[in-house]
Amino acid sequence: MKIGFSFGRCVRDIVKGVVAIDDVLCIIARTHMVNEQHVKDVVHGYMDYPSYLLGLDQAQCEQVGLELFRTGRILEPRANGIQVMQVPREYVWMDLFPTVAEVQNEGVKAAWESYRVLIGLTEQLPEDGEDQVYRHSEKRVELTAEQLKEQQDALDLLIRHMV
């Protein structure tokens, strides 16, 4: 499993076959795409940039971007008022390795908990009594100050374990 840190560069790697789309847990992007047309517009904007999508098939890039969007694997902190985290430019992917719960190493335990937090951040399940799963564009909800603090703390924990 992988976490990506750049929508455009991650789409590039998936289209080029460097990373399989099924290996992507989520992409933490600096974009703010609220519907499928926004995804296409962002892909179109990246088509002229050599370190992004230049030279790749736009339709294939759109297809990858839309699949990531439709499956809720694009985490956009700005969409929920969360400060965008900074990672070095050369960081495109981070690998996650699930571990056995009985591990005594505190660093491994903390990494496992970070992984579980990310799973929770990327899932969109219906509330009890609801019979639908929301589309990505319907997932925006106003968070309480406490919820924002919890998400910021989870992202901070993840960042500390990446560096």
C-alpha positions in Angstrom: 0.0 0.0 0.0 1.1 3.5 -0.8 0.3 7.1 0.2 0.9 9.7 -2.5 1.8 13.4 -2.0 1.0 14.9 -5.4 -2.1 14.3 -7.4 -0.3 15.1 -10.8 2.9 13.2 -10.1 0.9 10.2 -8.7 -1.4 10.0 -11.7 1.8 10.1 -13.8 3.3 7.2 -12.0 0.1 5.2 -12.2 -0.3 5.8 -16.0 3.3 4.9 -16.6 2.9 1.7 -14.7 5.4 2.6 -11.9 2.7 2.2 -9.3 -0.5 0.0 -9.6 -3.7 1.9 -8.9 -4.8 -0.9 -6.6 -1.7 -0.3 -4.4 -2.8 3.3 -3.7 -4.4 3.8 -0.3 -4.8 7.6 -0.8 -3.2 10.7 -2.3 -2.9 13.7 0.0 -3.2 16.5 -2.6 -3.0 20.2 -2.5 -5.9 20.4 -4.9 -9.5 21.2 -4.1 -11.6 19.2 -6.6 -15.3 19.1 -5.8 -16.6 17.3 -8.8 -15.5 15.2 -11.8 -15.2 18.2 -14.1 -12.7 19.7 -11.6 -10.7 16.5 -11.8 -10.6 16.7 -15.6 -9.7 20.4 -15.4 -6.8 19.7 -13.1 -5.5 16.9 -15.3 -5.8 19.2 -18.3 -3.7 21.8 -16.5 -1.0 19.3 -15.7 -0.7 18.1 -19.3 1.9 20.8 -20.2 4.3 20.2 -17.3 7.3 17.8 -17.8 7.4 16.7 -14.2 3.7 16.0 -14.2 1.8 14.7 -17.3 3.6 16.0 -20.3 3.7 13.4 -23.1 1.1 11.1 -21.5 -2.4 10.3 -22.9 -4.8 12.8 -21.5 -7.8 10.4 -21.6 -5.8 7.8 -19.7 -4.7 10.4 -17.1 -8.3 11.5 -16.7 -9.5 8.0 -16.3 -6.9 7.4 -13.5 -7.8 10.7 -11.8 -11.5 10.0 -12.0 -11.1 6.5 -10.5 -9.1 7.9 -7.6 -11.7 10.6 -7.1 -14.7 8.3 -7.4 -13.3 5.8 -4.9 -12.5 8.5 -2.4 -8.7 8.0 -2.5 -7.9 11.7 -2.9 -7.5 13.3 0.5 -7.7 17.1 0.2 -6.9 18.8 3.5 -7.9 22.3 2.1 -11.4 21.0 1.4 -12.0 20.6 5.1 -10.1 23.7 6.3 -7.0 21.8 7.3 -3.5 23.3 6.7 -1.8 21.6 3.8 1.2 19.6 5.0 4.5 20.2 3.5 6.7 17.4 2.3 10.0 17.7 0.4 9.3 18.0 -3.4 11.0 14.8 -4.2 8.6 12.8 -2.0 5.9 11.4 -4.2 5.1 8.1 -2.5 5.3 6.6 1.0 5.0 2.8 1.5 2.9 1.4 4.3 3.7 -2.0 5.7 1.0 -3.6 7.9 2.6 -5.3 10.9 1.5 -7.9 13.5 -0.1 -6.3 16.6 2.2 -8.2 19.0 5.3 -6.2 17.9 7.0 -4.7 20.9 8.8 -1.9 18.9 7.1 1.4 19.8 8.0 3.0 16.4 6.3 0.1 14.6 3.2 0.4 16.8 3.0 4.1 16.2 3.3 3.6 12.4 0.6 1.0 12.5 -1.7 3.4 14.4 -0.9 6.1 11.7 -1.9 3.6 9.0 -5.2 2.8 10.8 -5.9 6.6 11.1 -5.4 7.0 7.4 -7.7 4.1 6.6 -10.4 5.9 8.7 -9.7 9.2 6.9 -10.1 7.7 3.5 -13.2 5.6 4.1 -16.7 7.0 3.5 -19.3 4.7 5.0 -23.0 5.5 5.4 -24.2 6.5 8.8 -26.4 4.0 10.6 -29.8 3.8 9.0 -28.7 5.2 5.7 -28.7 3.1 2.6 -26.3 5.0 0.4 -22.6 5.6 0.2 -21.9 9.2 -0.6 -20.2 10.3 -3.8 -16.9 12.0 -3.3 -18.4 15.4 -4.1 -21.0 15.0 -1.4 -18.4 14.1 1.3 -17.7 17.7 2.3 -19.0 18.3 5.8 -18.3 21.0 8.2 -16.1 19.7 11.0 -16.2 20.8 14.6 -13.1 22.4 16.1 -12.5 19.2 18.0 -12.7 17.1 14.8 -10.3 19.4 13.0 -7.9 19.1 15.9 -8.1 15.3 15.9 -7.4 15.2 12.1 -4.5 17.7 12.4 -3.0 15.6 15.3 -3.3 12.5 13.1 -1.6 14.2 10.2 1.1 15.5 12.5 1.7 12.0 13.8 2.0 10.7 10.3 4.4 13.4 9.3 6.6 12.7 12.4 6.9 9.1 11.4 7.8 9.9 7.8 10.7 12.1 8.5 
